[in-house]
Structure formats: structure tokens, C-alpha cells
């Protein structure tokens, strides 16, 4: 029997709750801010037989303050809250530290603070007020994360800029999150993030979003060769296989096709098998469809 680990569980620190109220009228991404305490997380874990959760902030990203000092203060407050939960429940809770992107000096300082607080991982937004992962201006942050083996989890955000008159009745998580994940990951590939920072293991949300589909469409184009040349040398030249192998780990939310599981399993020794709970923003509904877990196929 394998152990269930939820890599995509969210928490709301007091500062983050205040941020959502001040900047989004308690409706960040069009979703009402839920009631939250750490007891809510622990109860959800117990109800679904989850052994361990790595909690992190959700979107909207704290960079929406448009102020380096306020964004940095929010990151520190949220990370200290997460560290406290980890210290209180060390056998149950880990935390992924948030960074005040796109502000470089502040982010580097926050990495040091988070590591001192024994952060289990880091969470990065697909874009921070329009600065996308892969942007060369963020290289010093990636270099800092790459100084030691680090787990980094991407989290989608509303695209910046966004066409306000298109699908405006749909909250961003329903559709735009998939496109923003695809946009960010592709930008990271084009800027060789995955090959330059090999001490970082990335978890890409939502089964890599549309990345695998994108490389399929590009299979007959010149861009495919350019992308493949930026992959680690161990990756094969088959575009779809290369993308999935290179992604290292992908999540499968409830609306993803199970076909992805069969695409990923043959090429990874360790692979995610089910789905993230996304608590407290989405209520878990079926145990086998709520938890992001890893199976080691070499384990007896």
C-alpha cells in the first residue's frame, strides 16, 4: 500500500486573507475566500487518508500589490505561518514557500529565510504581474534556488495582460489557468530553464496543461527541433515523449483525461498517479480523485 502525499493543498495565512479582501474584495480569481484554519486541512487529510500535505498559497499571486515592500512582507508573513504549521505538525504538514516575484533582491532574501525555516519546497507563479517564468530578469532567483537540490511547484495565475471582454464571465481558474501554465512552461523551455538549473525539480500543475498538445502540433515545424535542443541530453527526440519525460512530474486535476497517466507512466520511474485536492478552494469528492500521490515502481 503506497502512502498518499498531497502536493497541491492550499492555506490562507492572516496576511493573505487581508490581501484578498483589500485587493480583490474577498473574491480572488472570482472565487469567494473560503473559511480556513489548519484544522480544516488536517480534517480533509483524515477524511481522505492523506498521510502528508505540502501546503502553499494559492492565486492570485501576492505581486498584485504592485509594490516590492508590500509583496515581500506578504511573502514573509505567509511563509512564517506555513513554517509554524510545519513545526506544529511535523509528521503531517510541510510547506512550500512563496516568493515576492518579480522582485529579485527581495526574492533572494526570502529564499534564505524560507530555507532557514526548513521549507519543504517553493511555489512560483506562472506569471507575477506579467513577468513570466523563464524571463531572463528572474535568472538570479533561479540561480539561487539551484544552489542546492530544490523542489519547485508552479502555480497558474490569471494571464497578464488579459482580454477583459473575452470569456469575462468565466473565473480564471476554469480556463485561463491552463493557458497560463502552457505559456509559462514553454517560455521556460525556450530560455533553457530546465537544462540550466538541474538541481531544481519542478512539479508542473494540471498534467502540464497544454504543453504536450502544443509539442504535438509543433511536430512538423522547425520550432520542435529548437525546443528539443534545449532539453536534457537524456531526452529522446520524440516531441510528445520528450515533453512528458522532461516535465519530471505533472499533476492530474479532476477534469484531465486519464490518457495522460498512460502517457507518463512508461517514461518515469516515479510518477504522480491521482489528483490534487486543491483544498480549501475545491471540496474533495472522491478519495481516488482527490490526492496527488507518487508511486515508486521499484518499491515492492
Secondary structure, DSSP 4 states (H G I P E B T S, - for coil): -PPPEEEEEE---HHHHHHHHHHHTT-GGG-PPPP--HHHHHHHHHHTT--EEEEE--SSPGGGG--HHHHHHHHHHHHHHHHHHHHHTTTTEEEEEE--TT-HHHHHHHHHHHHHTT-SEEEEESEETTEETT-GGGHHHHHHHTTS-EEEEEE----SS--TTSSTTS-HHHHHHHHHHHHHHHHHHHTTHHHH-TTEEEEESGGGTTHHHHHHHGGGSHHHHHHHTTS-TTS-S-HHHHHHHHT-EE---TTS-THHHHHHHTT-SEEE-S----TTTS----GGGT---EEETT--
